[in-house]
Amino acid sequence: MNAEARIREGLTGLQRTVEAAASEAPKTCLFCRVAKSRSDRRDLVLARRPHAMLMLNRYPYASAHLMVAVNRHAARFLDLERD
């Protein structure tokens, strides 16, 4: 087998690995799932309000790191409504 064939075979193996990982990835947004769920203890939700929720970060960069997540999925912050 020549070098080009080995490279092609390696890329095909890498592609299979990437595809397998993608198939195991969550199908929904974490924050959308938590907003619909009522398992606050499991999801580390500290408070819920009509338009947002306050959560602990499971893997914080710093102690006492909190996240505020809106209850509606939007691709950009500016896509959210002002209410």
N, C-alpha and C positions, 0 to 999 in steps of 0.2 A: 504494500500500500504506500503510495507516495505521500509527500507532505501535504499537498493540497487536499487529498482525500481524508487524511487524518484530521485536518483542520475542519473540514466540512462535517465529518462525523462528530467531532467535539462540539461544534455549534448546534448540531441537531440534538445532542444530549442536553446541552444547556437550554435549548428551547423547550424540550420536554420538562425539564426541571422548573422553568419559569411558568409553563402552562399548568403544571401540577400545583405549584404554590398559589397561582391565581385562582384555581378551582377551590382551594381550601380557604381563601380569603373571605371575610364577612361580606355578605351580599348587600348589607344596608349600612348607612352611616351610623357610627357609634352614638352620636348625640340624638339622632332621630329614634333609634331603638330605645334609649334611656328615657326620652320624652314620652314615649308610648307606654313604657313599662311602669309598674308601680312597686318595683323591688328596690326601694330607695337604699336600704342597707347594703344590698349586694352591689348596687351601682354607685355607691358613695355619694348619694345626693343628700345635701344638707338642707336645702329649702327649695320649694317650688312656688312660682308666681304665675300669673296668667300668661305671660309671654316669655318667661325664661326660668332657668333653674341654676342653682349654685351647687357645684360639685367639688369634691376632693379629687386631686389627680392621683391615680393609682401609682404612678412612677414619677414623682415630682422632681424637678431640678433643684428646688430649694425647699426647706421646711416651710410649712404653712402655705404652700402654693395652692390657690383656689382657681377654679374655672367658672366663668359665667357662660352658659350656653343658651341660645335662644331656642324656643320650642318649634320653630319652623325652619326647615332646611332652605338655605339660600346659598348660591354659589359665591356671591360677593356681599359684603356688609351693606353696600349701598342698595342692594336688592330688597332689603327689609323695609317694612313700612314704619312710619313714625309713631304709631299708636303704642 
